[in-house]
């Protein structure tokens, strides 16, 4: 019995598990950004994630790539976990574990566990690259017919960026049917342009972006309860001076 309890504790502490999600606490007036309170993250603290999003990126040739994003929807940081054969298990003790954590304040870390079990962390003064930026875009309805999106069957409504040329037009699918004018958000929690935006006092979910033959889509949204103790990872230097890092971060904040 004692061995069984230890095994269960090990599984619960290292692997993510999905839970039921109530849509009215995810999007809308009582959505996740209503409780959004971004904070700095620092080395040594426990990093917890309560939401997992699975993305599919499809290029012009039709080649697909999966991306897994773990989110802390309260404090505004995101962990990007590389996919291996559609396995998105969060286990910091696993060999070749890698997690890039981006924060809302530009404080970012790369966590790694080697094949020999050595855990290291490096501070990264960079922001995630977003190929398609959605701020300050004047939107128009693409069509008035809703389609079901993600594993949660959320109604999504098509909008475009008011461009007609095929190489400039962007089509996106949002959870709100009444977006007009400029697509401006008070706050946001997203990766590659997809995710949650606070618009007109509501949390709006952007579930898909299409541009010039490329497409990014959120396939799954799952409630999870996983964490990482950053203090278990040994600090490694990035090879860049403190002054250079600070200058880079100031430039990024101005963008």
C-alpha positions as CSV (number, residue, x, y, z in Angstrom):
1,X,0.0,0.0,0.0
2,X,2.8,2.4,0.9
3,X,4.5,1.8,-2.6
4,X,1.2,2.5,-4.3
5,X,0.7,5.8,-2.5
6,X,4.3,6.9,-3.4
7,X,3.7,6.0,-7.1
8,X,0.4,8.1,-7.1
9,X,2.2,11.0,-5.5
10,X,5.0,10.8,-8.1
11,X,2.5,10.8,-11.0
12,X,0.5,13.7,-9.5
13,X,3.5,15.9,-9.0
14,X,5.1,15.4,-12.4
15,X,2.5,14.9,-15.0
16,X,-0.3,17.2,-16.2
17,X,-3.9,16.2,-16.0
18,X,-6.9,17.7,-17.8
19,X,-10.0,18.9,-15.9
20,X,-13.4,20.2,-16.9
21,X,-13.5,23.8,-18.2
22,X,-16.5,26.1,-17.8
23,X,-16.7,28.4,-20.9
24,X,-18.2,31.3,-18.9
25,X,-15.0,31.4,-16.8
26,X,-12.8,31.1,-19.9
27,X,-14.2,33.8,-22.2
28,X,-16.8,36.6,-22.0
29,X,-17.5,39.1,-19.2
30,X,-16.3,36.7,-16.5
31,X,-13.4,35.3,-18.6
32,X,-9.8,34.7,-17.4
33,X,-8.6,38.2,-18.1
34,X,-11.0,39.6,-15.5
35,X,-8.7,38.1,-12.9
36,X,-5.5,38.9,-14.8
37,X,-2.7,40.3,-12.6
38,X,0.7,40.0,-14.4
39,X,3.7,39.8,-12.2
40,X,7.5,39.5,-12.6
41,X,8.9,36.0,-12.5
42,X,12.3,35.3,-10.9
43,X,14.8,32.5,-10.5
44,X,14.0,30.3,-7.5
45,X,10.3,30.7,-7.5
46,X,7.7,28.0,-8.2
47,X,6.1,28.4,-11.6
48,X,2.6,27.0,-11.9
49,X,0.4,26.5,-15.0
50,X,-3.3,26.0,-15.1
51,X,-4.1,25.9,-18.8
52,X,-2.7,24.0,-21.8
53,X,-3.2,25.0,-25.4
54,X,-2.2,22.8,-28.3
55,X,-1.5,24.7,-31.6
56,X,-1.1,23.5,-35.2
57,X,1.0,25.5,-37.5
58,X,0.6,24.8,-41.2
59,X,2.8,26.4,-43.8
60,X,2.2,27.0,-47.6
61,X,3.5,23.5,-48.5
62,X,0.9,21.9,-46.1
63,X,3.6,20.8,-43.6
64,X,2.3,20.8,-40.1
65,X,4.0,21.4,-36.8
66,X,2.5,21.1,-33.3
67,X,3.2,23.6,-30.5
68,X,2.2,23.2,-26.8
69,X,1.7,26.3,-24.6
70,X,1.3,26.0,-20.8
71,X,-0.3,29.2,-19.4
72,X,-0.6,30.8,-16.0
73,X,-3.8,32.8,-16.6
74,X,-3.5,34.9,-13.4
75,X,0.1,36.1,-13.5
76,X,0.5,36.1,-17.2
77,X,3.4,33.8,-18.1
78,X,3.6,31.1,-20.7
79,X,5.7,28.0,-21.0
80,X,6.4,26.6,-24.5
81,X,7.0,22.9,-24.5
82,X,8.4,21.2,-27.7
83,X,6.3,18.4,-29.0
84,X,7.7,14.9,-29.3
85,X,5.3,12.5,-31.2
86,X,2.3,14.4,-29.9
87,X,3.4,13.9,-26.3
88,X,2.9,17.0,-24.3
89,X,3.6,15.6,-20.9
90,X,5.0,18.1,-18.4
91,X,7.8,16.3,-16.5
92,X,10.8,18.4,-15.6
93,X,12.7,15.2,-14.5
94,X,12.4,13.7,-18.0
95,X,15.5,13.4,-20.2
96,X,15.8,16.2,-22.8
97,X,13.1,18.2,-21.0
98,X,13.0,21.8,-22.4
99,X,10.7,24.6,-21.4
100,X,10.9,28.2,-22.6
101,X,9.0,30.5,-20.1
102,X,7.9,33.9,-21.3
103,X,6.6,36.5,-18.9
104,X,4.4,39.5,-19.4
105,X,7.3,41.7,-18.1
106,X,10.0,40.4,-20.6
107,X,11.7,38.3,-17.9
108,X,12.2,34.9,-19.7
109,X,13.9,31.7,-18.9
110,X,15.0,28.5,-20.7
111,X,14.8,25.4,-18.5
112,X,16.6,22.2,-19.6
113,X,17.2,18.7,-18.3
114,X,20.0,16.8,-20.0
115,X,20.0,13.1,-20.8
116,X,22.2,12.6,-17.7
117,X,19.6,14.4,-15.6
118,X,21.5,17.7,-15.2
119,X,19.1,20.6,-14.7
120,X,20.1,24.1,-15.9
121,X,18.3,27.4,-16.5
122,X,19.4,30.4,-18.5
123,X,17.9,33.9,-18.5
124,X,16.8,35.0,-21.9
125,X,16.3,38.7,-22.6
126,X,14.1,38.1,-25.6
127,X,10.4,38.2,-26.4
128,X,8.6,35.4,-28.3
129,X,8.5,36.1,-32.0
130,X,4.9,36.7,-33.3
131,X,4.7,36.3,-37.0
132,X,1.3,37.9,-37.2
133,X,0.7,40.9,-34.9
134,X,-3.0,41.6,-34.2
135,X,-2.9,44.9,-32.4
136,X,-4.3,48.1,-34.1
137,X,-5.8,46.1,-37.0
138,X,-9.1,47.5,-38.4
139,X,-11.4,44.4,-38.6
140,X,-14.4,43.6,-40.8
141,X,-16.6,40.5,-40.6
142,X,-15.4,37.8,-43.0
143,X,-18.7,36.0,-42.8
144,X,-21.7,35.8,-40.4
145,X,-21.8,32.1,-40.1
146,X,-20.2,30.6,-36.9
147,X,-18.1,27.5,-36.9
148,X,-17.2,25.2,-34.1
149,X,-13.6,25.4,-33.0
150,X,-11.2,23.6,-30.6
151,X,-12.1,20.5,-28.6
152,X,-14.5,22.7,-26.6
153,X,-16.7,23.4,-29.6
154,X,-16.6,27.1,-29.1
155,X,-18.5,29.2,-31.7
156,X,-15.9,31.2,-33.7
157,X,-16.7,34.1,-36.1
158,X,-14.6,35.1,-39.0
159,X,-13.0,38.5,-39.3
160,X,-10.4,40.0,-41.7
161,X,-8.0,43.0,-41.5
162,X,-9.8,45.0,-44.2
163,X,-7.2,44.1,-46.8
164,X,-8.1,42.5,-50.2
165,X,-4.7,41.5,-51.6
166,X,-4.0,37.8,-51.0
167,X,-0.5,38.5,-49.6
168,X,-1.8,41.2,-47.1
169,X,-5.2,39.8,-46.1
170,X,-5.4,38.2,-42.6
171,X,-8.4,36.1,-41.5
172,X,-9.0,35.3,-37.9
173,X,-11.7,33.5,-35.9
174,X,-12.8,35.0,-32.7
175,X,-15.2,33.9,-29.9
176,X,-17.1,37.2,-30.1
177,X,-19.6,38.1,-32.9
178,X,-19.7,41.8,-32.2
179,X,-16.1,43.1,-32.8
180,X,-16.0,46.3,-34.9
181,X,-13.5,49.0,-35.7
182,X,-9.9,48.7,-34.5
183,X,-8.8,45.4,-32.8
184,X,-7.3,46.9,-29.7
185,X,-6.9,45.0,-26.4
186,X,-6.5,46.3,-22.9
187,X,-4.5,43.2,-21.9
188,X,-3.7,39.9,-23.6
189,X,-2.3,36.4,-23.0
190,X,-1.3,34.8,-26.2
191,X,1.3,33.0,-28.3
192,X,1.9,33.6,-32.0
193,X,-1.2,35.9,-32.0
194,X,-3.5,33.2,-30.8
195,X,-5.0,33.3,-27.3
196,X,-6.9,35.7,-25.0
197,X,-7.6,39.4,-25.6
198,X,-9.5,41.8,-23.3
199,X,-11.8,43.8,-25.6
200,X,-14.7,46.0,-24.5
201,X,-14.6,44.5,-21.0
202,X,-14.7,40.9,-22.2
203,X,-12.2,38.1,-22.7
204,X,-12.2,37.3,-26.4
205,X,-10.4,34.2,-27.7
206,X,-8.6,34.2,-31.0
207,X,-8.6,30.6,-32.2
208,X,-7.2,30.8,-35.7
209,X,-5.2,33.0,-38.0
210,X,-4.8,32.6,-41.8
211,X,-2.5,34.6,-44.0
212,X,-1.1,34.0,-47.5
213,X,-1.5,30.2,-47.4
214,X,-0.3,29.8,-43.8
215,X,-2.6,28.9,-40.9
216,X,-2.2,28.7,-37.1
217,X,-5.0,27.1,-35.2
218,X,-5.8,26.2,-31.5
219,X,-6.8,22.6,-31.5
220,X,-7.2,21.9,-27.8
221,X,-7.7,23.9,-24.6
222,X,-7.3,21.9,-21.4
223,X,-7.3,22.8,-17.7
224,X,-4.2,21.4,-16.0
225,X,-2.4,21.7,-12.7
226,X,1.4,21.4,-13.1
227,X,4.3,23.3,-11.7
228,X,8.1,23.6,-11.9
229,X,10.5,24.5,-9.0
230,X,13.0,26.8,-10.8
231,X,15.3,26.6,-7.8
232,X,16.1,23.0,-8.8
233,X,17.8,24.2,-11.9
234,X,21.4,25.5,-11.9
235,X,22.0,28.9,-13.3
236,X,24.0,29.2,-16.5
237,X,25.3,32.4,-18.0
238,X,24.0,33.4,-21.5
239,X,27.4,34.9,-22.4
240,X,25.9,38.3,-22.7
241,X,26.9,41.1,-20.3
242,X,24.4,42.5,-17.8
243,X,24.5,45.9,-19.5
244,X,23.8,44.5,-22.9
245,X,20.9,42.5,-21.6
246,X,19.4,45.6,-19.9
247,X,19.8,47.6,-23.1
248,X,18.1,44.8,-25.1
249,X,15.2,44.6,-22.7
250,X,14.7,48.4,-22.8
251,X,14.5,48.3,-26.6
252,X,12.0,45.4,-26.5
253,X,9.8,47.2,-24.1
254,X,9.5,50.2,-26.4
255,X,8.4,48.0,-29.4
